[in-house]
């Protein structure tokens, strides 16, 4: 697992933004690992993504926000920082195959019922997978994947 932080920044374009951000990170012991920037000349906007190692970085999450906010205000930045030092919590819920006589609406309602049973309040993504030939030899699924360019 990486022990890094990534900041996404956008603001009106002007001189000195990269220097200010790099200097701020350097002054707090950061080692910049990746930095990308883009300017939209038509809109006069600046965009930056910067990733740095947290080893030797002397600001914790709360201090970073407090210390970086004045710099962000100086350049009218919109910004966010994400820390990559924690493993995300992931859960996989599998619903049984829908009854062949259920309508699409009944299937959606069954899925909603299972969602409300979770009760965690955490955001989640739902992925629907259509099983073409349950219990079969998968040749039909492979054939369909090949036709659509899948593996």
GISUL-V198295 format. One record per residue. SS is DSSP state (alpha for helix, beta for strand, coil for the rest). D_CENTER is the distance of its C-alpha to the mean C-alpha in Angstrom with 2 decimals. Layout:
[[SS & D_CENTER] [SS & D_CENTER]]
//
This chain:
[[coil & 15.68] [coil & 14.94] [coil & 16.17] [beta & 14.43] [beta & 12.75] [beta & 10.85] [beta & 11.95] [beta & 11.43] [beta & 14.87] [beta & 17.00] [beta & 20.63] [beta & 24.05] [coil & 25.12] [coil & 27.89] [coil & 29.30] [coil & 28.18] [alpha & 24.45] [alpha & 23.50] [alpha & 26.48] [alpha & 25.66] [alpha & 22.10] [alpha & 23.31] [alpha & 26.36] [alpha & 24.53] [alpha & 22.37] [alpha & 25.54] [alpha & 27.61] [coil & 25.41] [coil & 25.55] [coil & 22.23] [beta & 22.25] [beta & 20.03] [beta & 18.63] [beta & 16.98] [beta & 17.45] [beta & 17.11] [beta & 18.62] [beta & 19.73] [beta & 22.42] [beta & 23.18] [coil & 26.92] [coil & 27.73] [coil & 25.61] [coil & 26.13] [beta & 22.47] [beta & 20.78] [beta & 17.14] [beta & 15.97] [beta & 13.23] [beta & 14.78] [beta & 14.10] [beta & 16.90] [beta & 18.40] [coil & 18.91] [coil & 22.28] [coil & 24.99] [coil & 22.69] [coil & 24.84] [coil & 22.56] [coil & 20.81] [alpha & 18.00] [alpha & 20.63] [alpha & 22.75] [alpha & 20.08] [alpha & 19.49] [alpha & 23.28] [alpha & 24.14] [alpha & 21.59] [alpha & 22.30] [alpha & 25.75] [alpha & 24.53] [alpha & 21.85] [alpha & 24.69] [alpha & 27.02] [coil & 24.90] [coil & 23.64] [coil & 20.00] [beta & 17.00] [beta & 14.43] [beta & 11.64] [beta & 11.18] [beta & 8.84] [beta & 10.99] [coil & 10.69] [coil & 14.04] [coil & 13.43] [coil & 12.95] [coil & 10.75] [coil & 13.28] [coil & 13.49] [coil & 16.44] [coil & 17.93] [coil & 20.62] [coil & 23.09] [coil & 25.50] [coil & 28.93] [coil & 29.94] [coil & 30.94] [coil & 34.65] [coil & 36.09] [coil & 37.86] [coil & 34.88] [coil & 33.96] [alpha & 30.44] [alpha & 30.54] [alpha & 31.75] [alpha & 28.92] [alpha & 26.33] [alpha & 28.23] [alpha & 28.26] [alpha & 24.46] [alpha & 24.25] [alpha & 26.83] [alpha & 24.82] [alpha & 21.68] [alpha & 23.94] [alpha & 25.39] [alpha & 22.14] [coil & 22.57] [coil & 19.70] [coil & 18.30] [coil & 14.71] [coil & 12.37] [coil & 12.20] [coil & 12.15] [coil & 15.59] [coil & 16.62] [coil & 20.30] [coil & 22.28] [coil & 25.82] [coil & 28.37] [coil & 31.08] [coil & 33.68] [coil & 33.18] [coil & 35.24] [coil & 36.07] [coil & 35.90] [coil & 32.66] [alpha & 34.64] [alpha & 33.96] [alpha & 30.15] [alpha & 30.43] [alpha & 32.68] [alpha & 30.28] [alpha & 27.34] [alpha & 29.66] [alpha & 30.69] [alpha & 27.17] [coil & 26.21] [coil & 24.22] [coil & 25.05]]
//
